[in-house]
Amino acid sequence: MGQTLLFPDPKPLDQRLGRKFFRRVPRRPGVYLMKDAADNVLYVGKTKNLRQRLNNYRVANPDRMPRRQLRMVREVRRIEFQFCANESSALAREAKLLRAIKPKFNRAGVWPGKTRFIVWRVHGEQIELAVPETPDPGWRRFGPMGSGAVHLHHALARLLWLAVNQDAGINELPAGWVHGRFMEVAILECGDAIGEVAASVESFFWGCPNQFVLWLGAKFAGRTNQFERTVIKTELETVSEFGSRLETKGKSGRQLALL
């Protein structure tokens, strides 16, 4: 059974914009601009489903929302959105707005940053995942990427751990993982499932990303705790959105190697 909250989570955007605002947001691809009381753009984002993405900002739970995002939500007074034909055009529009505006709460795409790789390797019945700037020999790699590599790495590690440990709850994730505090290398004990997990990771980057998301979804079909289902759904959206960009771009430009 889920734990009953003594106090409901704060919903500052519902209070300022009204619940009807979120119900009226179309389920269309586009970019959204979050603004403060002085009409300054605080944040620019893109998505394939505006309603779904903006709903993620409504519950300002300090245990599940990063502190930087919490600070942003407290400052938001208006949200504007622009429709795009598809996710690819939304990505291009977002990049143009980021370079032009350089919003306060955006990081990736605003200033030149360090490139990163997502790397993984199998060691016995373990799979190890990391995000180095320069991959070491012996690791499978994907990249180079920007700062979004860290966010994707965290989502993948949590989802894969939960997929392998289907009887465990989110509160049983390795120490710090819920809040994004990972060791330099995230280690997942997979047991007999190591072959399946390793193949699924490689499939995500170099096979069929959408199939990987479906594989993960099937692992969570038996979970009934509403809180866990909501958290897992958010993580799956992160992975699915990245996978959609891979599908759009095709395999050109990808770099995968055993160094």
C-alpha positions in Angstrom: 0.0 0.0 0.0 1.2 3.5 -0.8 2.0 5.8 2.1 -0.6 8.4 3.0 0.6 11.9 3.0 -0.1 14.0 6.0 0.2 17.2 3.9 -0.5 17.3 0.2 2.4 18.2 -2.1 2.5 21.9 -3.0 1.2 22.9 -6.5 2.4 26.5 -7.0 1.7 26.5 -10.7 -1.9 25.3 -10.2 -2.4 28.2 -7.7 -1.0 30.8 -10.1 -2.2 29.6 -13.5 -5.2 27.5 -12.6 -5.9 23.8 -13.2 -7.9 24.7 -16.3 -4.8 26.0 -17.9 -3.1 22.6 -17.8 -6.3 20.8 -19.0 -6.4 23.1 -22.0 -2.8 22.6 -23.1 -2.9 20.6 -26.4 -1.2 17.3 -26.8 1.0 18.5 -29.6 4.8 18.9 -30.2 6.2 22.2 -29.4 8.4 24.4 -27.2 7.4 26.1 -24.0 8.7 29.3 -22.4 8.4 29.8 -18.6 8.4 33.4 -17.6 8.6 35.4 -14.3 6.6 38.4 -13.2 8.7 40.8 -15.2 8.2 38.7 -18.4 11.8 37.4 -18.4 12.2 33.9 -19.9 13.3 31.6 -17.1 13.4 28.4 -19.0 12.8 27.0 -22.6 12.0 23.4 -23.2 10.7 21.2 -26.0 8.5 18.1 -26.1 6.5 15.9 -28.3 3.5 16.3 -26.0 3.0 19.8 -24.4 0.3 18.8 -22.0 2.1 15.8 -20.7 5.4 17.6 -20.2 3.9 20.7 -18.5 1.9 18.5 -16.1 5.2 17.2 -14.8 5.9 20.7 -13.3 2.6 20.9 -11.3 3.6 18.9 -8.2 6.6 20.6 -6.5 7.6 17.7 -4.3 11.1 18.5 -2.9 11.9 14.8 -2.6 11.3 14.1 -6.3 12.0 17.5 -8.0 15.6 18.8 -8.3 16.3 21.9 -6.2 17.1 23.9 -9.3 13.7 23.0 -10.8 12.0 23.8 -7.5 13.5 27.3 -7.5 12.4 27.8 -11.1 8.8 26.7 -10.5 8.6 29.2 -7.6 9.5 32.1 -9.9 7.2 31.1 -12.8 4.2 33.4 -13.4 3.4 32.6 -17.1 3.9 29.8 -19.5 3.8 30.3 -23.2 4.1 27.6 -25.9 4.7 27.5 -29.6 3.4 24.6 -31.7 5.8 22.7 -34.0 5.1 20.2 -36.8 7.0 17.4 -35.0 9.6 16.7 -32.3 12.5 17.4 -34.7 11.3 20.8 -35.5 10.6 21.5 -31.8 14.2 20.5 -31.1 15.5 22.9 -33.7 13.2 25.7 -32.4 14.4 25.1 -28.9 18.0 25.3 -29.9 17.5 28.6 -31.7 15.6 30.1 -28.7 18.3 28.9 -26.2 21.1 30.6 -28.2 19.1 33.8 -28.5 17.7 34.1 -25.0 20.1 32.2 -22.7 17.4 31.6 -20.1 18.4 31.7 -16.4 17.5 28.1 -15.6 18.7 26.4 -18.9 22.1 24.8 -19.0 22.4 22.5 -22.0 22.4 24.3 -25.3 23.1 27.8 -23.8 26.8 27.9 -23.2 29.5 25.6 -24.7 30.0 22.8 -22.3 32.1 19.7 -21.9 31.2 16.7 -24.1 30.4 13.5 -22.4 29.9 9.8 -23.3 27.6 7.2 -21.9 29.7 4.1 -21.5 28.9 0.6 -20.2 30.6 -2.8 -19.8 29.7 -6.2 -18.5 31.7 -7.7 -15.7 30.5 -11.2 -14.7 26.8 -10.8 -13.7 27.1 -7.0 -13.4 26.7 -4.2 -15.8 28.5 -0.9 -15.1 27.4 2.4 -16.5 29.3 5.7 -16.3 29.4 9.2 -17.9 33.1 10.1 -18.6 34.4 12.9 -20.7 36.9 10.5 -22.4 36.0 6.8 -22.5 38.6 4.3 -21.3 39.5 1.2 -23.3 37.2 -1.8 -22.8 34.0 0.2 -22.5 31.1 0.3 -25.0 30.4 3.9 -25.6 27.8 6.3 -27.1 28.5 9.9 -27.8 29.8 12.5 -27.7 26.8 14.2 -25.9 26.2 17.3 -23.9 25.2 17.6 -20.2 22.0 15.7 -21.0 24.1 12.6 -20.8 24.1 12.7 -17.0 20.3 13.0 -16.8 19.8 10.1 -19.3 22.4 8.0 -17.5 20.6 8.4 -14.2 17.2 7.5 -15.7 18.6 4.4 -17.4 20.4 3.2 -14.3 17.3 3.6 -12.1 15.0 2.0 -14.7 17.3 -1.0 -15.3 17.7 -1.6 -11.6 14.0 -1.6 -11.1 13.5 -3.9 -14.1 16.0 -6.4 -12.7 14.6 -6.1 -9.1 10.9 -6.4 -9.9 9.9 -7.1 -6.3 11.8 -4.1 -4.9 10.3 -0.6 -4.4 11.7 2.7 -5.4 12.8 3.3 -1.8 15.1 0.3 -2.1 17.2 1.8 -4.9 20.9 2.1 -4.0 21.7 4.9 -1.6 21.5 8.3 -3.3 20.1 7.1 -6.6 16.6 8.6 -6.0 18.1 12.0 -5.6 20.6 11.7 -8.5 23.6 11.1 -6.3 25.6 8.4 -8.1 29.1 7.0 -7.7 31.4 7.6 -10.6 30.3 4.2 -11.9 26.8 2.9 -11.4 26.9 -0.9 -10.9 23.8 -3.1 -11.4 23.8 -6.7 -10.2 21.8 -8.6 -12.8 22.3 -12.2 -12.0 21.0 -14.6 -14.7 19.5 -11.6 -16.5 22.8 -10.1 -17.4 22.6 -11.1 -21.0 19.2 -9.7 -21.5 20.1 -6.4 -19.8 23.3 -5.9 -21.7 21.6 -6.7 -25.0 18.8 -4.2 -24.2 21.2 -1.4 -23.4 23.0 -1.9 -26.7 19.7 -2.2 -28.5 18.6 1.2 -27.1 21.6 3.0 -28.5 22.2 0.9 -31.6 19.1 -1.1 -32.3 15.5 -0.1 -31.8 15.1 2.5 -29.0 11.3 2.2 -29.0 11.6 -1.5 -28.6 13.8 -1.0 -25.6 11.2 1.3 -24.0 8.5 -1.3 -24.6 10.8 -4.0 -23.0 11.1 -1.8 -19.9 7.4 -1.0 -19.8 6.6 -4.8 -19.8 8.9 -5.2 -16.7 6.8 -2.7 -14.8 3.4 -3.8 -15.8 2.8 -5.6 -12.5 3.5 -2.6 -10.3 0.3 -1.3 -8.6 1.7 1.4 -6.3 0.5 4.7 -7.9 3.4 6.7 -6.7 5.9 4.2 -8.2 4.0 4.1 -11.4 4.1 7.9 -11.7 7.8 8.0 -11.0 8.6 5.2 -13.4 6.4 6.8 -16.1 8.4 10.1 -15.8 11.7 8.2 -16.1 10.3 6.3 -19.1 9.4 9.6 -20.8 13.0 10.8 -20.4 14.3 7.6 -22.1 11.6 7.5 -24.7 12.1 11.1 -25.7 15.9 10.5 -26.2 15.1 7.3 -28.1 12.7 9.2 -30.4 15.5 11.6 -31.3 17.8 8.7 -32.1 15.1 7.3 -34.4 14.7 10.7 -36.1 18.4 11.2 -36.7 19.0 7.6 -37.8 22.3 6.0 -37.2 24.4 8.7 -38.9 26.6 10.5 -36.5 26.4 7.9 -33.8 29.6 6.6 -32.4 29.7 3.1 -30.8 32.9 1.2 -30.4 34.8 -1.2 -28.2 38.0 0.7 -27.6 
